[in-house]
Amino acid sequence: MIYCISDIHGCYGEFLELLNKINFKPSDTVYFLGDAIDRGPDPIRCLQLIMKTPNIHMLMGNHEQLMLDALTNEDEAFRGEVYKIWRHYNGGDATYVQYRKLPKNEQTEILGFISTLPYYALVKVRSKTYLLVHAGLNCKDRLPGEHLKTTVKRQKSSYPKDLLWIRGEFFYRKALPSHTIVFGHTPTKHLSQGMSHTIWKDKVFKDKIGIDCGCYSGGRLAALRLDDLEEFYVSK
């Protein structure tokens, strides 16, 4: 079975509970759509569990990108600015403190792992093809018939802001004609008029599914099984 999970944000206990709830087995695959770290109490433990589990495939989230840039970017001025944004405005304190307590070799392993994270994944399940990404895809300037790789490459050409940070320009527009996009980043209570901590499915364009149900802020942690679109939840 193939599952998608996103935005754990340091909620290690809930992550373990959710894996248990889906009866996660070596024959299953989880695609984790980014933001394992920051905000919650156990960000490094979440990241380490993902790193040591070969059938969990992680994508880059905006919080992992912030951490990487804050700690490794060669531009000192840029690194300092991102460091402040990460720790003071995006809940990076717990991550930084726990990271600094690790032996140097484990710090190196973590940064090396983050630096290799892909920004998206394509998964075909039966007759459907899913594009998995942390925040979304900016399709505003997409040409008719344009190849998906061209659309993604344009958004990765410099800093991949759209793939990691986009909100309204993505989920209020039609996206791709032949793919369903599964994304996190924006808590689903902001996508649903009912302010619901449940998986959001685009009823207008029918081409997007949002799975960040706001666990770190009192909502729920969700898993979506792509084989049959069954939903699984654990509460904060």
C-alpha positions as CSV (number, residue, x, y, z in Angstrom):
1,M,0.0,0.0,0.0
2,I,1.1,3.6,-0.7
3,Y,0.5,6.3,1.9
4,C,1.0,10.1,2.0
5,I,1.7,12.0,5.3
6,S,2.8,15.6,5.7
7,D,3.7,18.2,8.3
8,I,4.6,16.2,11.4
9,H,6.3,19.2,12.9
10,G,8.0,17.4,15.7
11,C,4.9,15.4,16.8
12,Y,6.8,12.2,17.3
13,G,4.3,10.4,19.4
14,E,1.5,11.1,17.0
15,F,3.7,10.0,14.1
16,L,4.3,6.6,15.7
17,E,0.6,6.3,16.5
18,L,-0.4,7.0,12.9
19,L,2.1,4.5,11.5
20,N,0.7,1.9,13.9
21,K,-2.9,2.8,12.9
22,I,-2.2,2.2,9.2
23,N,-0.4,-1.0,10.2
24,F,2.8,0.2,8.4
25,K,4.7,-2.8,7.1
26,P,8.0,-3.2,5.1
27,S,6.0,-3.9,2.0
28,D,4.2,-0.5,2.3
29,T,5.5,2.8,1.1
30,V,5.0,6.2,2.8
31,Y,5.7,9.4,1.0
32,F,6.3,12.1,3.5
33,L,5.7,15.5,2.0
34,G,8.0,17.6,4.2
35,D,8.1,19.6,7.4
36,A,9.2,16.9,9.8
37,I,10.9,19.5,12.0
38,D,10.2,22.7,13.9
39,R,7.3,23.9,16.1
40,G,6.6,20.6,17.9
41,P,8.6,18.9,20.8
42,D,10.6,16.2,19.0
43,P,11.7,17.4,15.6
44,I,15.0,15.6,15.4
45,R,13.5,12.3,16.5
46,C,11.0,12.6,13.7
47,L,13.7,13.3,11.2
48,Q,15.9,10.4,12.5
49,L,13.0,7.9,12.3
50,I,12.4,8.9,8.7
51,M,16.1,8.7,7.9
52,K,16.4,5.1,9.2
53,T,13.2,3.8,7.6
54,P,14.0,2.8,4.0
55,N,10.3,2.6,2.9
56,I,9.6,6.2,4.0
57,H,10.5,8.6,1.1
58,M,10.7,12.2,2.2
59,L,10.3,15.4,0.1
60,M,11.7,18.8,0.9
61,G,9.5,21.0,3.0
62,N,10.0,24.7,3.6
63,H,11.1,24.1,7.1
64,E,13.9,21.7,6.0
65,Q,14.9,24.2,3.4
66,L,15.1,26.9,6.1
67,M,17.3,24.7,8.3
68,L,19.6,23.8,5.5
69,D,20.0,27.4,4.3
70,A,20.5,28.7,7.9
71,L,23.2,26.3,8.6
72,T,25.0,25.7,5.3
73,N,24.5,28.5,2.8
74,E,27.8,30.0,1.7
75,D,26.4,33.6,1.6
76,E,27.0,34.7,5.2
77,A,24.5,37.6,5.0
78,F,21.8,35.4,3.5
79,R,22.6,32.6,6.0
80,G,22.2,35.1,8.9
81,E,18.9,36.4,7.7
82,V,17.4,32.9,7.1
83,Y,18.7,31.8,10.5
84,K,16.7,34.6,12.1
85,I,13.6,33.8,10.0
86,W,13.9,30.1,10.9
87,R,14.5,30.3,14.6
88,H,12.4,33.3,15.6
89,Y,9.5,33.2,13.1
90,N,9.1,29.6,12.1
91,G,9.5,27.6,15.3
92,G,13.1,26.4,14.6
93,D,14.3,26.8,18.2
94,A,13.6,23.2,19.4
95,T,15.1,21.8,16.2
96,Y,18.3,23.9,16.5
97,V,18.8,23.1,20.2
98,Q,18.3,19.4,19.7
99,Y,20.5,19.4,16.6
100,R,23.4,21.1,18.4
101,K,23.3,18.4,21.1
102,L,24.0,15.7,18.6
103,P,27.6,14.4,17.9
104,K,29.2,16.1,14.9
105,N,28.9,13.0,12.7
106,E,25.1,12.9,13.3
107,Q,24.8,16.6,12.5
108,T,26.6,16.0,9.3
109,E,24.4,13.0,8.4
110,I,21.2,15.1,9.0
111,L,22.4,18.0,6.8
112,G,23.6,15.6,4.2
113,F,20.2,13.8,4.2
114,I,18.3,17.1,3.9
115,S,20.5,18.4,1.1
116,T,19.5,15.4,-1.1
117,L,15.7,15.6,-0.5
118,P,13.7,15.9,-3.8
119,Y,11.1,18.7,-4.3
120,Y,8.4,16.4,-5.8
121,A,7.6,12.9,-6.7
122,L,5.4,11.3,-9.3
123,V,3.5,8.2,-8.3
124,K,1.2,6.1,-10.5
125,V,-1.4,4.1,-8.7
126,R,-3.6,2.0,-10.9
127,S,-5.0,4.4,-13.5
128,K,-4.2,7.6,-11.7
129,T,-1.0,9.6,-11.6
130,Y,-0.3,11.8,-8.5
131,L,2.2,14.6,-8.2
132,L,3.4,14.8,-4.6
133,V,4.8,18.1,-3.4
134,H,5.1,20.1,-0.1
135,A,3.2,23.3,-0.9
136,G,1.9,23.1,-4.4
137,L,2.6,24.1,-8.0
138,N,2.2,27.5,-9.7
139,C,0.3,26.8,-12.9
140,K,-0.6,30.5,-13.6
141,D,1.8,30.8,-16.5
142,R,1.7,27.2,-17.7
143,L,1.3,26.9,-21.4
144,P,-1.3,24.5,-22.9
145,G,0.3,21.1,-23.4
146,E,3.4,22.1,-21.5
147,H,5.3,19.1,-20.2
148,L,5.1,18.8,-16.4
149,K,8.9,18.6,-16.1
150,T,9.1,22.0,-17.8
151,T,6.6,23.5,-15.4
152,V,8.5,22.2,-12.4
153,K,11.9,23.1,-13.7
154,R,10.8,26.7,-14.1
155,Q,9.8,26.8,-10.5
156,K,13.1,25.2,-9.4
157,S,15.3,27.4,-11.5
158,S,16.5,29.5,-8.5
159,Y,15.1,29.3,-5.0
160,P,12.1,26.8,-5.3
161,K,9.7,29.2,-3.5
162,D,6.5,28.0,-5.1
163,L,7.1,24.3,-4.5
164,L,7.8,25.0,-0.8
165,W,5.7,28.1,0.1
166,I,2.8,28.7,-2.4
167,R,-0.7,29.0,-1.1
168,G,-3.7,30.8,-2.7
169,E,-2.2,31.0,-6.2
170,F,-2.1,27.3,-6.2
171,F,-5.3,26.0,-4.5
172,Y,-7.6,28.6,-5.9
173,R,-6.7,27.8,-9.5
174,K,-6.9,24.9,-11.8
175,A,-3.7,22.9,-11.7
176,L,-2.8,20.0,-14.0
177,P,-5.1,18.3,-16.4
178,S,-3.7,14.8,-16.1
179,H,-2.4,14.6,-12.5
180,T,-3.9,15.0,-9.0
181,I,-1.6,17.0,-6.8
182,V,-1.3,15.9,-3.2
183,F,0.2,18.6,-0.9
184,G,0.7,19.7,2.7
185,H,1.9,23.1,4.0
186,T,-1.5,24.8,4.3
187,P,-3.6,23.4,7.2
188,T,-6.8,22.1,5.8
189,K,-8.9,24.2,8.3
190,H,-7.9,27.2,6.1
191,L,-9.1,25.4,3.0
192,S,-12.4,24.3,4.3
193,Q,-15.3,26.6,5.2
194,G,-16.2,24.3,8.0
195,M,-12.7,24.8,9.6
196,S,-12.3,21.0,9.6
197,H,-9.1,19.1,10.6
198,T,-9.7,16.6,7.8
199,I,-8.2,15.9,4.4
200,W,-9.3,18.5,1.9
201,K,-10.3,17.5,-1.6
202,D,-10.8,20.2,-4.2
203,K,-14.5,20.1,-5.2
204,V,-14.2,22.9,-7.8
205,F,-11.3,21.7,-10.0
206,K,-11.1,18.1,-8.6
207,D,-7.3,18.1,-9.1
208,K,-5.9,18.7,-5.6
209,I,-5.8,17.0,-2.2
210,G,-4.5,18.8,0.9
211,I,-3.4,16.5,3.8
212,D,-1.9,18.9,6.4
213,C,-4.6,18.7,9.1
214,G,-2.7,20.9,11.6
215,C,-1.4,18.4,14.1
216,Y,1.1,20.7,15.8
217,S,-1.6,23.4,16.3
218,G,-4.1,21.2,18.0
219,G,-5.6,19.5,14.9
220,R,-4.8,16.0,13.7
221,L,-2.1,14.1,11.8
222,A,-3.4,12.4,8.7
223,A,-2.5,9.7,6.3
224,L,-4.0,9.3,2.8
225,R,-3.8,5.8,1.2
226,L,-3.4,6.4,-2.5
227,D,-4.6,2.9,-3.4
228,D,-8.2,3.6,-2.4
229,L,-8.1,7.2,-1.0
230,E,-8.9,5.9,2.5
231,E,-8.1,8.5,5.2
232,F,-6.5,7.8,8.6
233,Y,-6.2,10.2,11.6
234,V,-4.8,10.5,15.0
235,S,-5.6,13.5,17.2
236,K,-3.0,15.8,18.8
